[in-house]
Amino acid sequence: GNRFDWAVTLKGTAKNKKPGFERRRSGLRIDRVLDAKVQGVDLKDPSQTLALLAIGYEPGSDPDGVEGHVTLTFSGGAAIRLTVECLEVEMKDLGGAWKAKRTPVHPDYNSN
């Protein structure tokens, strides 16, 4: 996916310390998935774009267990709920950044 780099916006670029807007190609890997449920995602449309808003985790019912549920919440009401054997997640940037014209629109931050 494409990730908006909030750190650059909030701290400024390394060259001039002025806020800049950048995006980066990033990968998100979630391992040990046992089941997946999808809501509001057209799995037959490969051109569909989803804006990931949040990633949540809920432990399973066994207080001594490590299993649980990871929920990916997207704009427009779409969501993916994963049943996981244990929580094993990695997010990694996959290349350089490019300039963005504006920030994403979120309730707590005004877009330019």
C-alpha positions as CSV (number, residue, x, y, z in Angstrom):
1,G,0.0,0.0,0.0
2,N,0.9,3.7,0.0
3,R,1.6,5.1,3.4
4,F,1.4,8.9,4.2
5,D,4.5,9.7,6.2
6,W,3.2,11.7,9.2
7,A,6.7,11.9,10.8
8,V,8.0,14.0,7.9
9,T,4.9,16.2,8.0
10,L,5.1,16.8,11.8
11,K,9.0,17.1,12.0
12,G,9.8,18.7,8.7
13,T,12.2,17.4,6.0
14,A,15.8,16.7,6.9
15,K,17.0,19.5,4.6
16,N,15.1,22.5,5.8
17,K,12.9,21.4,8.8
18,K,9.8,22.8,7.0
19,P,6.8,20.5,7.0
20,G,6.6,18.3,3.9
21,F,4.1,15.9,2.6
22,E,5.4,12.5,1.5
23,R,4.1,9.0,0.8
24,R,5.9,5.7,0.8
25,R,5.2,2.3,-0.6
26,S,4.8,0.0,2.4
27,G,3.9,-3.7,3.0
28,L,1.9,-5.1,5.9
29,R,2.3,-8.7,6.7
30,I,0.1,-10.5,9.2
31,D,1.2,-14.1,9.9
32,R,-0.5,-17.1,11.6
33,V,-3.9,-16.2,10.2
34,L,-6.5,-19.0,10.8
35,D,-9.6,-17.4,9.3
36,A,-10.7,-14.2,7.6
37,K,-14.0,-12.4,7.3
38,V,-14.5,-9.5,4.9
39,Q,-17.2,-6.7,5.0
40,G,-17.7,-4.1,2.3
41,V,-14.8,-5.2,0.1
42,D,-15.4,-6.3,-3.4
43,L,-13.0,-9.3,-3.8
44,K,-13.7,-9.5,-7.5
45,D,-12.6,-5.9,-8.2
46,P,-8.7,-5.8,-8.3
47,S,-8.8,-2.0,-9.0
48,Q,-10.7,-1.2,-5.7
49,T,-8.7,1.2,-3.5
50,L,-9.0,0.9,0.2
51,A,-7.9,3.6,2.7
52,L,-6.7,1.9,5.9
53,L,-7.8,3.9,9.0
54,A,-7.0,1.6,11.9
55,I,-5.6,-1.8,13.0
56,G,-7.1,-3.2,16.1
57,Y,-6.4,-6.3,18.2
58,E,-8.8,-8.2,20.5
59,P,-7.5,-11.1,22.6
60,G,-9.4,-14.4,22.4
61,S,-11.6,-15.8,25.2
62,D,-8.9,-17.9,26.8
63,P,-7.1,-15.7,29.3
64,D,-3.9,-17.9,29.1
65,G,-4.1,-18.1,25.3
66,V,-2.3,-16.1,22.6
67,E,-5.0,-16.3,19.9
68,G,-7.2,-13.4,19.1
69,H,-8.6,-11.2,16.3
70,V,-7.0,-8.5,14.2
71,T,-9.4,-6.0,12.6
72,L,-8.4,-3.8,9.7
73,T,-10.8,-0.9,9.4
74,F,-11.0,1.0,6.1
75,S,-12.9,4.2,5.1
76,G,-16.4,3.7,3.7
77,G,-17.3,1.0,6.3
78,A,-15.1,-1.7,4.9
79,A,-13.3,-4.1,7.3
80,I,-11.3,-7.3,7.4
81,R,-11.4,-9.4,10.6
82,L,-8.6,-12.0,11.0
83,T,-8.6,-14.8,13.5
84,V,-4.9,-15.3,14.4
85,E,-3.1,-18.0,16.2
86,C,-1.0,-15.3,17.9
87,L,-0.1,-11.7,17.1
88,E,2.7,-11.6,14.5
89,V,2.6,-8.4,12.4
90,E,5.3,-6.5,10.4
91,M,5.0,-3.3,8.5
92,K,8.0,-2.3,6.3
93,D,8.7,0.5,3.9
94,L,9.6,-0.9,0.5
95,G,11.4,2.0,-1.2
96,G,11.9,5.7,-1.4
97,A,9.4,8.5,-0.7
98,W,7.6,10.7,-3.2
99,K,6.0,14.1,-2.7
100,A,2.3,14.3,-1.9
101,K,0.2,17.4,-2.6
102,R,-1.8,17.2,0.7
103,T,-2.4,15.2,3.8
104,P,-5.1,12.6,4.3
105,V,-8.3,14.0,5.7
106,H,-8.9,12.9,9.3
107,P,-11.2,14.4,11.9
108,D,-8.3,15.4,14.2
109,Y,-6.2,17.1,11.4
110,N,-7.1,19.7,8.8
111,S,-6.1,18.9,5.3
112,N,-4.3,21.5,3.1
